[in-house]
Amino acid sequence: MEKETDIVIVGTGAAGLFCALQLPESQRIMVITKDRAENSDSFLAQGGICVLRSEDDYQDYFEDTMKAGHYRNNRASVDRMIQDSPQIAQLLMGYGVEFERRGGELAYTREGGHSKPRILFHEDITGKEITGKLLSQARQRDNITIYEHTEMLDILCEGNVCRGIVVLDRQGQVAPVRAGHTVFACGGIGGLYRHSTNFAHLTGDGVAVALRHGIRLQDVNFVQIHPTTLYSKKPGRRFLISESVRGEGAVLLNAKMERFVDELQPRDVVTAAIEKQMALDGKPYVWLSMEHIPKENLLSHFPNICQKCLEEGYDVTKECVPVVPGQHYFMGGIQSDLDGRTSMERLYAIGETGCNGVHGANRLASNSLLESLVFARRAAQDIVSSRKKAGQNLAECGQGLAESYFHSERYRDLKKLRQENQALVRQEIERRKKEYEQQNHHGVKCG
């Protein structure tokens, strides 16, 4: 693989791909992923992507986001996300993304925490529709090269300036990759949990690197648990049953088949109610009933969910399905500003890896895809501006430094390195949780 590029992006989710597509075709862009390009959590997103439908909805949308985040959000980040949402939707449709339409007009759905419908969707596989189209576009660009089964082990840095990354390629070789700018879009931390909706290879690699190099983190104690994943005794990733199902009328029932919570409250509130009910019932799940959703709507809007439940032995058109909370989303991460810049020069963090405070203590449903795209685009714009100011081949910097990393002994035992990195991230999350809980005795429960 190449040893030098203008920009290297770690991750093939919505944030990484969108960032690559917003960069000029004159720039050499390397995108790496430690698995297949399609195996990012962005592909798994079911519900949809929020959009500001009109200025009349601005205050309500802003308030819904702040309320879900327990008012610990960065107000400037929330404002930027909402204001840029119509442009993002137009760009996506320009890339061929097809959103649901009714009578020729865009259709909108509503999910938990939203005061009104403002979510664009494609059946119940919106993430696959968006990220798949972005990946297709990226693969058509001559200046973008995607390397699958290529793992970031570390960064190259000179003082407080990032000069690229160290990778383990698909042939098992450790190599330095010099780059003028580096973008972390490497996803969340689900692989650190026993029960999670995330892919298992997403283990907080960017956060681990940040901890090793003193790069500032933010809100890493804020870990979102999704209320409704399909209960199973099988090991592995849990199948998520979208918030949209409850937005369209599904209800939660206890062991006596009685409704016990307002299903459209923010996720952490619904999760807490489910956990309390499971304890009262003495069962490892509660029931989700979709009987109030017309069968034709259920099959057309949620075909993937219906099929997956059927594979597990449940016909959602005739019976309830067992659900249980599972780790879903990481609101914290590497501290970044509204342009994705971190505390290390020429290093950016976007998507679930970065944290500019937009979600606060709890993410509002369907804000994740939007947030990823808004700030990925802004990061790309900032990189373009930075490169114009520099007026030089930034990748040439630090060549000797890169070679010294290549010969470093610390990459001899990669299993040990991965274990140490995962332990670092777990310990930091727990440490920050304890600090937060001590400071907020009656505050938000995290994780």
N, C-alpha and C positions, 0 to 999 in steps of 0.2 A: 504494500500500500504506500501511498504518498507520505513523505516525511515533512512536507511543508505545504501550507495552504494559506490563503488570506484569512479565512474565517473557519473555525471548527465549531460544530454544534453537536452537543451530546444529547441524543434523544430523537426519536422519530414519532413522537406524539404530535398533537395539534399545534402546540407551541413551537416546537423545533422546526417542523415542516413549514408552518406559516411564516416564521422568521426567515427561513431560507428563501422562500418565494418572494419576500418583500425586499430582498437585497438585489443590487444590480447584477445583470448577467455578465458584466465585465469582471466580477469578483469570483475567485475560485473558492468554492464552498465544499467542505467535507462534513458529512453528517454521519455519525456513528450510532449504533445501537447494540446492546449486548445480547439481543435475541433477534428474531425476525422483525423486520420493519413494522409488520402489522400487529405485533404483540406489544402494544402500548395500551395503557388504560383509556386513552382517548377513544380508541376503537370500541371500548366497552360501554361508553356513555349511552344511556337509553333515552332519558327524558327529553332533552332538547337544549336550545340555546336562547337565553333571554334577549329581548330587544325592546328598546324604547319605542313604543308605537306612535306616540305623539307627545308634544310638550305637556299636554294636560296630565300625562301619567308620570311625569318626572318626579314630583314630590312623593307620590305613593311608592314608586319603585325605589327611590332613595330610602324612604322610611322602612320599607320591607327589608331591604338589605341591611340597614343599620340595626333594626330590631332583631333579625335573625342572628346577627353578629354580636348581640348584647352590647351594642353601642361602643365596642372596642375597635371598630373599624377606623381606618385612615379615611377621613371624609374626602380628601382630595383624590384619593385613588378611586373611591366609589363614584364620585362625580365624573372622573375621566372615563371610567368603564361605561357608565350609562350614556354619556354624551357621544362616545365613539361607536356605540352598538349598532346604529343604523348603517353606518359605513361598513362595518364588519359584515353585516348580513348581505349587503350589496356585493362586496368583494367575494364572499363565498358563492353566491349565486353566479357570479362571473366565472368562477372556477368550475361551474357545473353542478353545484350542490342543489338538490331538489327538495324543497320543503313542501309539506302538505298544503294543498289548496282546496278550497271549497267554493264552487261557483266562480272559479277563476281567480279568486282572491286568496292571499296567504291566510292560513288557519292558525289560530293560537290556542294553546292549552294552558291550564293553570296547575301549579303544584303547591306542596306544603309551604307555608310562609308567605305566599303571594296573595295580595289582596284582590287581584284580578288576572285574567288570562293575558300573558305577554310572552309566551314561550313558543318559538318556532320549532317544528319537529319533523322527523321523517320516520313514520311508523314508530317502532320502539327501538330503532337502531340509529339514532341521530348521530352518535359519535362515529359509527362506522361509515355513514354516508359522508360526513364532513371530512374526517381524517383520511378516508379512502380516496376521496377526490383530491385532497391536498397531496397525498403520496403519489398519485398518478401524475399530477402536474410537476412535482419535483423530479420524478424519474424522466420526464421529457426535457428537462433543462440540461444543456451540455455542460454548464458550469457547476452543477450540483452532483457530487458523487456520494452515494450512500453505501456505507460499509456495515453489513450485518454481522452478528456474532463477533463484535469487536467491543471490548470492555475498557472503559476508562479506569485506570488504576490511580492516577495522580495528575497534578498539574505541573507544568514547568513554570517556575517563577524566578524573577530577579528582583530582590527586594520586595516591594509591594506592587509589582507589575507582572501580570500573567503573560507568559510567552507561549502557551500552548498546553498540550496534555501528554501524558504517558499512556499508551494503550497496550492491551493484549489482543493481538489480531486473531483471526479464525484459524491460522496455522499454529497458534500457540506461542508466537514470538512477541516479546516485549519490545516496544519501540517508542521513541519520542516523536511527537508531531508538533513542529513549530507552527505557530499561527499568530497573525497580527491581532486578532480578537477571538475570544473564546466565549461560547454561550452554553450554559448549563440549562438543559431542558429535559433532565433525566428522570422526571416523574417523582412519585411519592415513596412511601415507606411500608407499603402493605406486606412486603415479603418478610418483615420483622414480626408479623403477628400470626398466631395460629389460625384465626378466623378472619378472613379479609376478602373483599371483592376484587382486590388488586391482583395483578400478575405476580407470581412469587419472586421473579428476578428483580423486582423494584425494591431495593433495600436501602434507599437513602444514600446512594454513593456520593452525590454532590454535597450533602450535609457532612458526611464523613471527611471529605477532602477539606471542606471549610473549617472543620474542627481542628484538623491537623495543621492548617496554615494560618489560624487566627483570623479567618474571615468572619465578619459579624453575622450572627443569626438573629432571627426574630420569631417570637411566638411559637417556639417548637413544642410547647406544652399543649397547643390546641390541635387535638386529633379528633376528627369527626367519625362518629359511629353511625352507620346508616341503619335506620329502624327495621327495614324489611329486606332481609336476604332469605332465600329459600332454605329452610332447615333441611339438613342432611347429615347422616352419620358417616358419609364418605369423607375421606381426607381431601385437602386441596382447596382451591379458590371457591368462594361461595357465590352463587348466582344471585345477582341483584334484581329485585322486583321494583321497578321504577316508581318514583314519587308520583309520576303521572297517573298511575293506576288509581291511587287514592284521590288525585285531583279530579278524576273522571267519575268518582263515586264509590270506590272500594272502601270497605270498613274493616276495622280490627275487632276481633271477638276473643273473649276469654274462654276458659275450658267449659263454661256453662253456655257458650254461644251468645254471650251478652256483650254489647258494645261498651268499651270502658275508657275511650279517649277521643278527643277531637283530632282526627287524623291529619288535618291540614295545618296543625301547629308546626313550628320549626323542628328540624330533625332531632335535636338534642332533647327537646321536650317530649316528643313522641317516643324516643328511645328510652328515656327514663320511665315513662309510663309502662312500656312493654316489660322492661326489666322488673319493675315492681309487680306487675301482674303475673309474670312467670314465677316469681317467688311465692305469691299468694296461691297460685294454682299448683305449684310443685312440679311444673313441667318445663322442658328446655325450649319451648316455643309458645307462640300464640297463633290464632287463626286469622287469615286474611280472606274475606269474602268479596267476590266480584259480582255477586248476584244482581246488584243494582245497576250494573252497566249493561245496556242492551247487547245481546249476543253479537249482532253484526258489527257494532262499534268495537267490542272487545277483540274480535278476530281481525278487524281491519287496522285498528290502531296499535294493538299489542300482539302481533303474530309470533314474534320471537319468544315472548314471555309465555304465551299459550303453549307453544311447541315444547319449550324447555320443561315446563311443569308437567306436560303430558309424558315426556320422556322419564320423568321422575315418578310417574304413576298418578298424577292429579289432573283431572279435567276441570279447568277453572270455570267452564260454562255450566258445570253441574255441582261442583263441590268446593269447599274451602281448601286453602293450602296452608301448611305450617310455615311460619316465618320467625326469624330470630335476628337481633341486631348483630352487625359485623363491622369491623374497621373498614372505612371507606375512603376518607380524604384527609389530607394533611394541610391545615390552614397555615401552619408556620413554614419555616424554611430559611434559606439564605436571604438576609436582609437586602432588599433592593429598592431603588427609587422608582419613580413613575416611568423612567426610561430603561428599567431593568439593570441599571448599574449597581454593582456591589461595592464593598469597601476595598476591594482590590482593583487596581486599574486594569482596564481592558478585559475584565471578566464580568459577564452578565449572567443573571439567573432569572428564568421566566417559567411560566406554568406552575405546576405543583412544587417544583424545586425552589422557586423564589417566593419571597413574601414582602409585599409592599403594604400589607395591612388591609387590603380591600375586603377580605372576608370577616375580619374581626375574630371573635371566638367561635363562630359557627357559620359555615357557608350556607347561603340561601340556595335552594335547589336551582339547578341549571344556570348558575352564574359561573361555573368552572370553565366551560368551553369558551364563553365570552371573555372572561378575564384572561385566559391563556392567549387568545388571539389579539385582544386589544394591546396588551403589553409586549407581546412578541413583535407586533408591528412597530411599536414605539422603540423597542430595542434595536430593530433593524435600521430604523431612521436615524437613531443616535450613532450607530456604528458607521453608517454612511457619512454622517457629518464629521465624526472623529477621523475617519480615514482621509477625508478631503483636507482637513486641517494638518494632518501629519505629513502628507505629501511624500511618503516614502514606502518602500516595501517593508512593512512592519515585521513580516515573518522572518526576515534575515537577522533580526535581533536575537541574541541569546543562543547562537549556534553551539558555542562551546558548552554552555550550560546544558543544552539538550543532550549532547553526547555524554556528558558526565552522568546524567540520569540513566541513560541507556545501560551503563556499566554498573549501576548501583546494586549493591547486595540485597537491598530491601525487597526486591522483586523476585528473589529466589524461591521463597515459600509463599505462593499466592493464596493457598488455602488459609494459612495463618493470617495473612494480610486482610483477607475478606472477613474473617471472624473478628479480628480486632476492629475493623471499621464498623461492623454491625454492632458490636458491643459498645463502641464509642457513641453511636447514635442513640441506642437504647438508654444508655446511662444519662446522656444529656437530656433526653425527653423526660425521664423520671426525675432528674434533678430539678428541671424547670417546673415540672408539675408540683413538686413538693414546695418549692419557693412560692409559686403562685397561690397554692392553697393556704399557705401560712399567711400570705398577705391579704387574701380574700376569703375569710372564713365563711362568708355567706354568699360568695360569688358563684361563678360559673363552674360546673363540673366538667372537667376536660378529660376526654378519652374514656 
